[in-house]
């Protein structure tokens, strides 16, 4: 999947008008049919099945539908299990580039990832109360990096109580294992299924405290797909299963060097000290020439977060990386504007570039995470920052900095809100 790009100067892009807010359209039944038909082949390949739980409690709708986000397969699943039911999709604004009319007619509600958007709540309410369509939302906003649940916004219960519609959860199984984000869009031979469950009726929402709703949501978005693979003995024998694994396992636990690991074929190797691991067919890590420090990918990733916290405590964290810069200002194109440097430290992000014309600062408190992705639209790995008026997409020219930058943004946000790094926000 690609995105329309156009090369312009920074001044030319900044002179363009910003996005015009529009109310959600009623989803086209014809376009929904076309989309479902086009995506059906993906589900046939994975022998897709769906298990429904307590769905009789949800009524006829509209529903507020929450879904975990692991891969592009999620969209095919949604169109299949919601067949015959009109629904709008809360999607990232870049999905509209070059095809805004089509996507809006499909019912899409665009928003910016990890950017405060006060119009989103009213748009969702409009879609359900006026258009009589359910709304599908991926609260995690970004794909899971390591196969575990990605942090969702705090106090989601406030939103759900305000909207007052039944809440349905769609949880996928196998979608991450088939197509993990780090693996360069190379798909594995894995069966995919989902569970579709009514979490709350309208009456239950009204009679449940926000904190209790959030606890239910936290449980629903807690998972570990590497463990799921091992528990269900799902064998992945593809010879490329470790390709790109360095994107998430970027720090060697033996020599503590960052950015020197290389995932290729079925192994992950540190180019600095030579420590080599094999990712076996059950997704376990095995030491090839070392006693393994970790056998579970999410454990290694969690250790990297703890290592980052030590950097924060020591005052040594700093990122300075040269990057190509693209700007999203409207739905006509992604504008390639030149090069620059992305800086990140305890004070937040600073982006400078375009021969000194671009200077943007973003504080740690601006968002609870940061938009980070691998091989984004087949262009490259990205870190994205910005506002509703202008998003800056940074394509790092060196190092595996994307995962660490997400970790850093999340931990710095917690500190900016007066939380300890290990404390879970209420």
C-alpha positions as CSV (number, residue, x, y, z in Angstrom):
1,X,0.0,0.0,0.0
2,X,1.4,3.4,-1.1
3,X,0.6,7.0,-0.6
4,X,0.6,9.9,-3.1
5,X,3.7,12.1,-2.7
6,X,4.7,15.4,-4.1
7,X,8.0,17.4,-3.8
8,X,7.5,21.0,-2.9
9,X,9.5,23.6,-0.9
10,X,8.7,24.2,2.7
11,X,7.4,27.7,1.9
12,X,5.1,26.3,-0.8
13,X,3.6,23.7,1.6
14,X,3.1,26.2,4.4
15,X,1.2,28.5,2.1
16,X,-1.4,25.8,1.4
17,X,-4.7,25.9,3.4
18,X,-5.0,23.3,6.2
19,X,-7.5,20.5,6.4
20,X,-11.2,21.6,6.3
21,X,-13.2,19.8,8.9
22,X,-16.3,18.0,7.6
23,X,-19.0,16.0,9.3
24,X,-18.9,12.2,8.7
25,X,-20.9,11.0,5.7
26,X,-23.4,8.2,6.0
27,X,-21.5,5.0,4.9
28,X,-22.2,3.9,1.3
29,X,-23.6,0.4,1.2
30,X,-22.1,-0.1,-2.3
31,X,-18.6,1.0,-1.3
32,X,-18.8,-1.2,1.8
33,X,-19.7,-4.2,-0.4
34,X,-16.8,-3.4,-2.8
35,X,-14.4,-3.1,0.1
36,X,-15.5,-6.3,1.7
37,X,-15.3,-8.1,-1.7
38,X,-11.8,-6.8,-2.3
39,X,-10.6,-7.8,1.1
40,X,-12.2,-11.2,1.1
41,X,-9.2,-12.9,-0.5
42,X,-7.1,-12.0,2.5
43,X,-9.5,-13.8,4.8
44,X,-9.7,-16.9,2.6
45,X,-6.0,-17.3,2.8
46,X,-6.1,-17.4,6.6
47,X,-9.2,-19.6,7.0
48,X,-10.8,-16.9,9.0
49,X,-13.4,-17.7,11.7
50,X,-15.3,-15.5,14.2
51,X,-16.6,-16.4,17.7
52,X,-19.4,-14.2,19.1
53,X,-19.9,-13.7,22.8
54,X,-22.9,-12.0,24.4
55,X,-23.7,-10.2,21.2
56,X,-27.4,-10.7,21.8
57,X,-27.0,-8.0,24.6
58,X,-25.8,-5.4,22.1
59,X,-29.1,-5.0,20.4
60,X,-29.5,-3.7,16.8
61,X,-27.1,-0.8,17.2
62,X,-25.5,1.6,16.5
63,X,-22.6,0.3,18.5
64,X,-19.3,1.8,19.6
65,X,-16.9,-0.9,18.3
66,X,-13.3,-1.2,19.7
67,X,-10.7,-3.3,18.1
68,X,-7.1,-4.1,18.8
69,X,-4.6,-3.2,16.0
70,X,-2.0,-5.6,14.8
71,X,-1.9,-5.5,11.0
72,X,-3.7,-4.5,7.8
73,X,-5.7,-7.8,8.1
74,X,-7.7,-6.0,10.9
75,X,-9.6,-4.0,8.3
76,X,-10.6,-7.1,6.3
77,X,-11.8,-8.7,9.6
78,X,-13.9,-5.7,10.4
79,X,-15.7,-5.6,7.0
80,X,-16.5,-9.3,7.3
81,X,-17.8,-9.5,10.8
82,X,-19.8,-6.2,10.4
83,X,-21.3,-7.3,7.1
84,X,-24.7,-5.7,6.5
85,X,-24.2,-3.2,9.3
86,X,-23.4,0.5,8.4
87,X,-20.3,1.6,10.2
88,X,-17.8,4.5,10.1
89,X,-14.1,4.0,10.8
90,X,-12.0,6.3,12.8
91,X,-8.9,6.4,10.7
92,X,-5.6,8.2,10.4
93,X,-5.7,11.3,8.2
94,X,-3.0,10.1,5.9
95,X,-5.4,7.3,4.8
96,X,-7.4,10.0,2.9
97,X,-4.5,11.3,0.9
98,X,-5.3,11.2,-2.8
99,X,-8.7,9.6,-2.2
100,X,-10.6,11.8,0.3
101,X,-14.0,11.7,-1.5
102,X,-13.9,7.9,-1.7
103,X,-12.8,7.4,1.9
104,X,-15.4,9.8,3.3
105,X,-18.1,8.1,1.3
106,X,-17.0,4.9,2.9
107,X,-17.8,6.6,6.2
108,X,-14.2,7.3,7.4
109,X,-13.7,9.8,10.2
110,X,-10.2,11.1,9.8
111,X,-8.0,12.1,12.8
112,X,-4.4,12.7,13.6
113,X,-2.5,10.0,15.5
114,X,-1.5,11.0,19.0
115,X,-2.7,14.6,18.4
116,X,-5.5,16.1,20.5
117,X,-8.6,16.3,18.4
118,X,-11.6,18.0,20.0
119,X,-13.8,17.4,17.0
120,X,-13.4,13.6,17.1
121,X,-16.0,13.1,19.9
122,X,-18.6,15.2,18.1
123,X,-17.9,13.4,14.8
124,X,-18.4,10.0,16.4
125,X,-21.6,11.1,18.1
126,X,-22.9,12.6,14.8
127,X,-22.1,9.3,12.9
128,X,-24.1,7.3,15.4
129,X,-27.0,9.7,16.3
130,X,-27.6,11.2,12.9
131,X,-26.2,8.8,10.4
132,X,-27.3,5.8,12.5
133,X,-24.0,4.1,11.8
134,X,-21.8,2.2,14.3
135,X,-18.3,3.5,14.8
136,X,-15.2,1.4,14.6
137,X,-12.2,2.7,16.6
138,X,-8.7,1.4,17.2
139,X,-8.0,3.0,20.6
140,X,-4.3,1.9,20.5
141,X,-3.9,4.2,17.4
142,X,-0.7,2.5,16.5
143,X,0.2,-1.1,15.6
144,X,1.6,-3.3,18.3
145,X,5.4,-3.4,18.0
146,X,6.2,-6.5,20.1
147,X,2.9,-8.4,20.0
148,X,1.6,-7.0,23.3
149,X,-1.1,-4.5,24.0
150,X,-0.3,-0.9,23.1
151,X,-1.2,1.8,25.6
152,X,-4.7,3.1,25.1
153,X,-5.8,6.6,26.2
154,X,-6.7,7.0,29.9
155,X,-10.3,7.5,30.9
156,X,-11.8,6.0,27.8
157,X,-14.7,5.3,30.1
158,X,-15.6,9.0,30.0
159,X,-15.9,8.9,26.2
160,X,-18.0,5.7,26.3
161,X,-20.4,7.1,28.9
162,X,-20.8,10.3,27.0
163,X,-21.7,8.5,23.8
164,X,-24.1,6.1,25.6
165,X,-24.1,3.4,22.9
166,X,-23.4,-0.3,23.5
167,X,-19.7,-1.2,23.4
168,X,-18.5,-4.1,21.3
169,X,-14.9,-5.4,21.4
170,X,-13.3,-7.3,18.5
171,X,-10.1,-9.1,19.5
172,X,-8.0,-10.7,16.8
173,X,-5.9,-13.9,17.1
174,X,-3.2,-14.6,14.5
175,X,-3.2,-11.2,12.8
176,X,0.1,-10.1,14.5
177,X,1.7,-13.6,14.1
178,X,0.9,-13.6,10.4
179,X,2.1,-10.1,9.7
180,X,4.1,-8.5,12.5
181,X,5.0,-4.8,11.9
182,X,8.8,-5.3,12.1
183,X,8.9,-8.1,9.4
184,X,8.8,-5.9,6.3
185,X,5.3,-6.7,5.2
186,X,6.2,-10.4,4.7
187,X,3.2,-12.5,5.5
188,X,3.4,-15.9,7.2
189,X,1.1,-18.9,6.8
190,X,-1.0,-18.5,9.9
191,X,-4.8,-19.0,10.5
192,X,-6.5,-15.9,11.8
193,X,-9.7,-15.6,13.9
194,X,-11.4,-13.1,16.2
195,X,-13.7,-12.8,19.1
196,X,-16.6,-10.4,18.9
197,X,-18.0,-9.6,22.4
198,X,-20.4,-7.1,23.9
199,X,-18.5,-5.4,26.7
200,X,-21.3,-3.0,27.9
201,X,-24.9,-2.4,27.1
202,X,-26.2,1.2,27.3
203,X,-27.7,0.5,30.7
204,X,-24.5,-1.1,32.0
205,X,-22.5,2.0,30.9
206,X,-24.8,4.3,32.7
207,X,-24.5,2.3,35.9
208,X,-20.8,1.6,35.8
209,X,-18.1,4.0,37.1
210,X,-15.5,5.4,34.8
211,X,-12.7,3.6,36.7
212,X,-14.5,0.3,36.4
213,X,-15.0,0.8,32.7
214,X,-11.3,1.6,32.2
215,X,-10.4,-1.6,34.1
216,X,-12.5,-3.7,31.8
217,X,-10.9,-2.0,28.8
218,X,-7.4,-2.5,30.2
219,X,-8.1,-6.2,30.5
220,X,-9.6,-6.4,27.0
221,X,-6.4,-4.8,25.6
222,X,-4.0,-6.9,27.5
223,X,-2.5,-9.7,25.4
224,X,0.8,-11.3,24.4
225,X,0.8,-12.8,20.9
226,X,4.2,-14.5,21.2
227,X,2.9,-16.3,24.2
228,X,-0.4,-17.0,22.4
229,X,1.7,-18.5,19.5
230,X,3.6,-20.8,21.9
231,X,0.5,-21.8,24.0
232,X,-1.3,-22.8,20.8
233,X,1.9,-24.4,19.2
234,X,1.7,-22.2,16.1
235,X,4.7,-23.1,14.0
236,X,6.2,-20.3,11.9
237,X,8.8,-22.0,9.7
238,X,9.2,-19.1,7.2
239,X,12.9,-18.5,6.6
240,X,12.4,-14.7,7.0
241,X,10.7,-14.7,10.4
242,X,13.5,-12.7,12.1
243,X,13.9,-10.1,9.3
244,X,13.7,-6.7,10.8
245,X,13.6,-8.0,14.4
246,X,16.3,-5.4,15.2
247,X,13.7,-2.7,14.8
248,X,12.2,-3.7,18.2
249,X,15.2,-5.5,19.8
250,X,17.6,-2.7,19.1
251,X,19.8,-3.0,22.2
252,X,22.2,-5.9,22.8
253,X,21.7,-7.3,26.4
254,X,25.3,-8.6,26.3
255,X,27.4,-5.6,25.4
256,X,24.6,-3.0,25.9
257,X,25.3,-1.4,22.5
258,X,22.3,0.2,20.7
259,X,21.7,0.1,17.0
260,X,24.0,-2.7,16.1
261,X,21.6,-5.7,16.2
262,X,20.6,-7.1,12.8
263,X,17.6,-9.4,12.2
264,X,18.0,-11.5,9.1
265,X,16.6,-14.8,8.1
266,X,15.9,-16.7,11.4
267,X,18.6,-15.0,13.5
268,X,19.3,-11.8,15.4
269,X,23.0,-10.9,15.7
270,X,24.8,-8.0,17.5
271,X,27.4,-6.7,15.0
272,X,29.4,-5.3,17.9
273,X,30.0,-8.3,20.1
274,X,28.8,-11.2,17.9
275,X,26.0,-12.4,20.3
276,X,23.6,-14.3,18.1
277,X,20.1,-15.5,18.8
278,X,17.7,-17.7,16.7
279,X,14.0,-17.0,16.6
280,X,12.6,-20.6,16.5
281,X,9.4,-21.7,14.8
282,X,7.4,-21.1,18.0
283,X,8.7,-17.5,18.3
284,X,11.1,-18.3,21.2
285,X,14.6,-16.9,21.3
286,X,17.5,-19.3,21.6
287,X,21.1,-18.4,22.1
288,X,23.3,-19.6,19.2
289,X,26.7,-18.7,20.7
290,X,25.7,-17.2,24.0
291,X,23.7,-18.1,27.1
292,X,20.4,-16.3,26.3
293,X,19.6,-13.3,28.4
294,X,16.0,-13.5,27.1
295,X,13.9,-16.2,25.5
296,X,10.7,-14.1,25.1
297,X,10.7,-11.2,22.6
298,X,8.3,-9.0,24.8
299,X,10.6,-9.6,27.8
300,X,13.6,-8.2,25.8
301,X,11.5,-5.2,24.7
302,X,10.3,-4.6,28.3
303,X,14.0,-4.6,29.4
304,X,14.8,-1.9,26.8
305,X,12.1,0.2,28.4
306,X,13.7,-0.3,31.8
307,X,17.1,0.6,30.3
308,X,15.6,3.8,29.0
309,X,14.3,4.7,32.4
310,X,17.8,4.4,33.7
311,X,19.0,6.9,31.0
312,X,16.3,9.3,32.2
313,X,17.4,9.0,35.8
314,X,21.0,9.5,34.8
315,X,20.1,12.5,32.5
316,X,21.9,10.8,29.6
317,X,19.0,10.4,27.1
318,X,19.4,12.3,23.9
319,X,18.4,11.6,20.3
320,X,19.8,13.5,17.4
321,X,19.2,11.9,14.0
322,X,19.3,13.2,10.5
323,X,16.1,12.6,8.6
324,X,14.1,13.2,5.4
325,X,11.1,15.3,6.2
326,X,7.5,15.1,4.8
327,X,4.6,17.3,5.7
328,X,0.9,16.4,5.8
329,X,-1.1,19.6,5.4
330,X,-4.1,18.4,3.3
331,X,-5.5,15.3,1.6
332,X,-4.0,16.0,-1.8
333,X,-0.5,14.6,-1.2
334,X,2.2,13.9,1.3
335,X,4.7,16.7,0.6
336,X,8.4,15.9,0.6
337,X,10.1,19.1,1.7
338,X,13.7,18.3,2.3
339,X,16.0,17.2,5.1
340,X,16.7,18.1,8.7
341,X,17.5,16.8,12.2
342,X,15.1,15.4,14.8
343,X,16.2,16.0,18.4
344,X,14.6,14.4,21.4
345,X,15.4,14.7,25.1
346,X,13.7,15.3,28.4
347,X,12.4,18.6,27.2
348,X,10.6,17.0,24.2
349,X,11.0,17.0,20.4
350,X,12.7,19.7,18.3
351,X,12.6,19.4,14.5
352,X,14.9,21.6,12.4
353,X,15.3,21.5,8.7
354,X,14.6,22.9,5.2
355,X,17.7,25.1,5.3
356,X,16.7,26.7,8.5
357,X,13.1,27.5,7.6
358,X,11.5,24.7,9.7
359,X,11.7,24.8,13.4
360,X,9.1,22.9,15.4
361,X,9.0,22.1,19.2
362,X,6.7,19.6,21.0
363,X,6.7,19.2,24.7
364,X,6.6,15.8,26.5
365,X,3.0,16.6,27.7
366,X,1.7,17.1,24.2
367,X,0.8,13.4,23.8
368,X,0.9,10.1,25.8
369,X,2.8,8.4,22.9
370,X,4.2,9.2,19.4
371,X,3.2,8.0,16.0
372,X,6.0,5.5,15.0
373,X,5.8,3.0,12.2
374,X,8.0,0.7,10.1
375,X,8.2,0.8,6.3
376,X,5.4,3.3,6.3
377,X,3.6,3.2,3.0
378,X,6.6,1.4,1.7
379,X,8.7,4.5,2.0
380,X,10.6,3.9,5.3
381,X,10.5,3.9,9.1
382,X,8.9,7.1,10.5
383,X,8.4,9.1,13.6
384,X,5.6,11.7,13.3
385,X,4.9,14.8,15.4
386,X,2.9,17.9,14.9
387,X,-0.5,19.5,15.3
388,X,-4.0,19.2,13.7
389,X,-2.9,21.9,11.2
390,X,0.4,20.3,10.2
391,X,2.0,16.9,10.7
392,X,5.7,16.3,10.3
393,X,6.8,12.9,9.2
394,X,10.5,12.2,9.9
395,X,12.3,9.4,8.1
396,X,15.5,8.6,10.0
397,X,18.6,8.2,7.8
398,X,20.4,6.1,10.4
399,X,19.8,3.7,13.3
400,X,16.8,1.8,14.6
401,X,15.4,4.7,16.6
402,X,11.7,4.3,16.1
403,X,10.9,1.9,18.9
404,X,13.1,3.7,21.4
405,X,11.5,7.0,20.5
406,X,8.1,5.6,21.2
407,X,9.2,4.3,24.6
408,X,10.9,7.6,25.3
409,X,7.8,9.7,24.4
410,X,5.6,7.5,26.6
411,X,7.9,7.6,29.7
412,X,8.5,11.3,29.4
413,X,4.8,11.9,29.1
414,X,4.2,10.0,32.4
415,X,6.9,12.2,34.1
416,X,5.4,15.4,32.7
417,X,2.1,14.4,34.3
418,X,3.7,13.8,37.7
419,X,3.7,10.0,37.5
420,X,6.6,7.8,38.2
421,X,7.9,5.8,35.2
422,X,6.5,2.6,36.6
423,X,3.2,3.9,37.8
424,X,0.1,3.2,35.8
425,X,-2.0,6.3,35.2
426,X,-5.5,6.3,36.6
